[in-house]
Amino acid sequence: MNLKPIKNEKDYQLAIKEIERLFDIQNNTEELEKLDILTTLVEAYEKDNYPIEPPSPIASILYYLESRNQGISVFIENLKCQGVSEEIINTALNAMTQS
């Protein structure tokens, strides 16, 4: 595959296949440089064509709790220790249950 800008889905798929082929390449080779350039091109294409929206605050909190095996009650107690008011906590909990 010749290195060239990724302008459409066909170019993108070809670049992905080439990256997969080069994935286990040896260090300090021309092929490694090609892999580096291809991944940069793919990242740029994906940024423009497949943007990832940031998660909602609720999704962020739920992920945080899940990833730490932490229950909501422990999380709420930590918020209170940080000075977050009951009113704000209750407003957030109401918003979460209505989503």
C-alpha positions as CSV (number, residue, x, y, z in Angstrom):
1,M,0.0,0.0,0.0
2,N,1.3,3.4,-0.9
3,L,1.0,6.1,1.8
4,K,-1.6,8.7,0.8
5,P,-4.3,10.7,2.6
6,I,-7.4,8.9,3.7
7,K,-10.2,10.6,1.8
8,N,-13.0,8.0,2.0
9,E,-14.2,4.8,3.6
10,K,-12.5,2.6,1.0
11,D,-9.1,4.3,1.8
12,Y,-9.9,4.0,5.5
13,Q,-10.6,0.2,5.3
14,L,-7.4,-0.3,3.2
15,A,-5.4,1.6,5.8
16,I,-6.9,-0.5,8.7
17,K,-6.0,-3.7,6.9
18,E,-2.4,-2.5,6.4
19,I,-2.1,-1.5,10.0
20,E,-3.3,-5.0,11.0
21,R,-0.7,-6.5,8.8
22,L,2.1,-4.4,10.2
23,F,1.0,-4.6,13.8
24,D,3.7,-7.0,15.0
25,I,6.5,-5.5,13.0
26,Q,10.1,-5.3,14.3
27,N,11.4,-2.0,15.8
28,N,13.7,0.3,13.8
29,T,12.5,-0.8,10.3
30,E,11.0,1.1,7.4
31,E,7.8,-0.9,8.0
32,L,7.5,0.5,11.5
33,E,7.7,4.1,10.1
34,K,4.9,3.2,7.7
35,L,2.8,1.9,10.6
36,D,3.4,5.1,12.5
37,I,2.3,7.2,9.5
38,L,-0.7,5.0,8.8
39,T,-2.0,5.2,12.4
40,T,-1.6,9.0,12.4
41,L,-3.6,9.1,9.1
42,V,-6.3,6.8,10.5
43,E,-6.6,8.8,13.7
44,A,-7.1,12.0,11.8
45,Y,-9.8,10.4,9.6
46,E,-11.6,8.9,12.6
47,K,-11.5,12.2,14.4
48,D,-13.3,13.9,11.5
49,N,-15.6,11.0,10.5
50,Y,-16.3,9.1,13.7
51,P,-16.1,11.6,16.5
52,I,-16.6,10.3,20.0
53,E,-18.8,12.5,22.1
54,P,-17.8,13.0,25.7
55,P,-20.0,11.0,28.1
56,S,-22.8,12.7,30.0
57,P,-22.0,13.6,33.6
58,I,-24.3,10.8,34.8
59,A,-22.5,8.2,32.6
60,S,-19.2,9.5,33.9
61,I,-20.2,9.0,37.5
62,L,-21.7,5.6,36.8
63,Y,-18.4,4.5,35.1
64,Y,-16.4,5.9,38.0
65,L,-18.5,3.9,40.5
66,E,-18.4,0.7,38.4
67,S,-14.6,0.8,37.7
68,R,-13.9,1.1,41.4
69,N,-16.5,-1.3,42.7
70,Q,-17.9,1.5,44.7
71,G,-21.5,1.8,45.8
72,I,-23.4,5.0,45.4
73,S,-23.7,5.5,49.2
74,V,-19.9,5.6,49.5
75,F,-19.7,8.0,46.6
76,I,-22.3,10.3,48.2
77,E,-20.5,10.2,51.5
78,N,-17.3,11.3,49.7
79,L,-19.2,14.1,48.1
80,K,-20.5,15.3,51.5
81,C,-16.9,15.2,52.9
82,Q,-15.9,17.4,50.0
83,G,-18.5,20.0,51.0
84,V,-21.2,19.2,48.4
85,S,-24.6,20.1,49.8
86,E,-27.5,17.7,50.3
87,E,-29.5,19.8,47.9
88,I,-27.0,19.4,45.0
89,I,-26.7,15.7,45.7
90,N,-30.5,15.2,45.7
91,T,-30.9,17.2,42.5
92,A,-28.3,15.0,40.9
93,L,-29.9,11.8,42.1
94,N,-33.3,12.9,40.9
95,A,-31.8,13.7,37.5
96,M,-30.2,10.2,37.4
97,T,-33.4,8.4,38.2
98,Q,-35.3,10.4,35.5
99,S,-32.8,9.6,32.7
